[in-house]
Amino acid sequence: MQIRTVAKNMQIHWPRAETPTDYITIGFHEDLNEATKIALKELINFLMNEKHLSRDDAYMLTSVAADLSIIELVDGNKGVHAAIPKAIFVGTRK
């Protein structure tokens, strides 16, 4: 993954990424379940704030469309990506 832009003025608690095909939120914690919860919570917040979905709609969309990946299991740290395809939003407002 290649970083193209760093948005310095955003008020977020955890890193986010964007690829040509997906929006990605990231969670880190020493417990894999907690890392997963963080990534999913951040994805729901992204959908609410950036895609203007209600909390219920963001939660439902995340439950059916998000893909989770374990990205780190080293030195006691666990990392999880939660990715949602951009194609879901084609033809909708940003």
C-alpha positions in Angstrom: 0.0 0.0 0.0 1.3 3.4 -0.9 0.5 6.5 1.0 -0.3 9.4 -1.3 -1.7 12.0 1.1 -1.5 12.7 4.8 -4.5 14.6 6.1 -3.1 16.6 9.0 -6.3 18.4 9.9 -8.5 15.4 10.6 -9.8 14.6 14.1 -9.5 10.8 14.2 -8.3 8.5 16.9 -6.8 5.7 14.8 -5.2 5.6 11.4 -7.2 5.3 8.2 -6.2 4.3 4.7 -7.7 4.5 1.3 -6.8 2.3 -1.7 -8.2 2.7 -5.2 -10.9 0.2 -4.3 -11.5 0.4 -0.5 -11.8 2.6 2.5 -9.9 1.1 5.4 -9.9 1.6 9.2 -7.3 0.2 11.5 -7.3 -1.0 15.1 -4.3 -2.0 17.3 -4.4 -3.6 20.7 -2.7 -6.4 22.6 -5.9 -8.4 22.4 -7.1 -9.4 18.9 -10.8 -9.1 19.8 -10.2 -5.5 21.0 -8.2 -4.6 17.9 -11.1 -5.9 15.8 -13.7 -3.9 17.8 -11.6 -0.7 17.4 -11.3 -1.2 13.6 -15.1 -1.9 13.3 -16.0 1.1 15.5 -13.8 3.4 13.5 -15.4 2.1 10.2 -18.9 2.8 11.6 -17.7 6.3 12.6 -16.2 6.8 9.1 -19.5 5.8 7.5 -21.5 8.2 9.7 -19.1 11.1 9.4 -17.9 10.8 5.8 -20.8 9.0 4.1 -23.5 10.5 6.2 -25.2 7.3 7.2 -27.2 6.9 10.3 -25.6 4.9 13.1 -28.0 2.0 12.5 -27.4 2.1 8.7 -23.6 2.3 9.2 -23.7 -0.7 11.6 -25.8 -2.8 9.2 -23.6 -2.0 6.2 -20.5 -2.8 8.2 -22.0 -6.2 9.2 -22.7 -7.3 5.7 -20.0 -5.5 3.6 -16.8 -5.1 5.7 -13.9 -7.4 5.2 -11.5 -7.9 8.1 -7.8 -8.7 7.9 -5.3 -9.4 10.5 -2.3 -7.2 9.7 0.0 -7.6 12.7 0.7 -10.3 15.3 4.2 -9.3 16.4 5.7 -8.4 19.8 2.4 -8.6 21.6 0.7 -6.1 19.2 -2.3 -7.2 17.1 -3.6 -5.2 14.2 -6.8 -5.4 12.2 -8.0 -3.8 9.0 -11.7 -3.2 8.4 -12.2 -2.5 4.7 -15.3 -1.5 2.8 -15.5 -1.4 -1.0 -15.8 2.0 -2.6 -18.1 0.4 -5.3 -20.9 0.4 -2.7 -21.0 4.2 -2.9 -20.9 4.6 -6.7 -23.8 6.9 -7.7 -24.3 8.2 -4.1 -23.2 11.4 -2.6 -19.8 11.6 -0.9 
